[in-house]
Amino acid sequence: MINKDIAKKIRVVVVGGIRTHYIKINAIQKEYAKLPLELQNQFEVIYVNVGQHYDYALTCHIEALGVHFDYTLQHESKASYDILSSIFKQFGNLLDDISQSGKIDYVVVMGDVATTAVSAMVAIVKAIKVVHIEGGVRVKRGNGNEEFYRTIADHCSTLCFASTHEDYTNLIKEAFSTRAYFSGDIMYDFVKDYFKNKSFTEFNYIIGNKLKSYKITNNSYILSSLHHVENIEVDLLQNLFNAFFQSQFDSIFIAHPRIKKLIADNRIDTQKTLVVDAIPYQENLKAIKSSVFCFTDSGGIQREAYYFNKRCIVCSDLTVWDSIIKTGSNITIGKTMEEVNRGLRWAEENANANYEYDGCFGDGQAVKTIFGKILEHYETI
């Protein structure tokens, strides 16, 4: 219930710092604008870009999507540790500055990257309540940093919002029952409203800071990307490009800056694959929807392919979205040439199979649920 007697707006600072955060904040801003005014009017939302990503190929989404930030941090050194140290200090100082005009009630962090954990810890130091979106994700094995970051954020949080029922169950098992909620995926909110029932003839991509156009033809393509640390390997990349060369389909590979450098330094033969620096997010949705299938380790592409009823080969045994794997829509593989070919054969054979969205990521009301629960919590303190 909305409390008509609240004397002031609830001040919420929403934090982003990497490509996927910019995309999620775009979804939040668009869906928030559609909420009932009586709910919107309870909040003052302040958006902060802490700047973990700085390359144009990773930050172009801000301008392309029209994402609004009230504050953007800049960092002198581009070394990873220096950036994180700078985020801790600058974000803490910024929270102090914002607090001079009124108390901050909540800091909202998202996902499972360094920005997520660092921002959550800064808020804790400042005695500000933390809200974690995409809480409860667990692979429970492996050495990926993401597992540590997401766990830190969950345990710093006053409110944790899970994207799937499995994630919610993980939170309950870790004694989060009084602060865990199933919200669904905020990206499903956006995708279902803006892209699900549309078709496209082209999409734009970026090479060398230049925007180019890809014409979608009947000779469809495989859309692929890799960026996880465990997949930055010369042999895996060469296996992948060799397999794409033998495929009946064209192929497009989105190269994270580290992957692009690896390809150049090791003179990896990309053969017929079009290697691009980035695809702006809305263009990437067009690219996923128009592809024959996807090959990736990206959690975002895995979900979006599923929303568009596209098969997705996941090059990792540490996938965080078991809910999709269980539907049969996605498959996990290893890194050998044999495994890559096994994945491609499966995707080709099942490309036209129908795995309709089963609701495992919610009903498209995640943003409304999140702000509604923040309001409920605020009214109890």
Beta strands, then each sheet from edge to edge (+ up, - down):
strand 1: 10-16
strand 2: 43-49
strand 3: 71-72
strand 4: 106-110
strand 5: 129-133
strand 6: 159-162
strand 7: 180-182
strand 8: 202-207
strand 9: 210-215
strand 10: 221-226
strand 11: 250-255
strand 12: 274-276
strand 13: 293-296
strand 14: 312-315
strand 15: 330-333
sheet 1: 3+ 2+ 1+ 4+ 5+ 6+ 7+
sheet 2: 8+ 9-
sheet 3: 12+ 11+ 10+ 13+ 14+ 15+
end
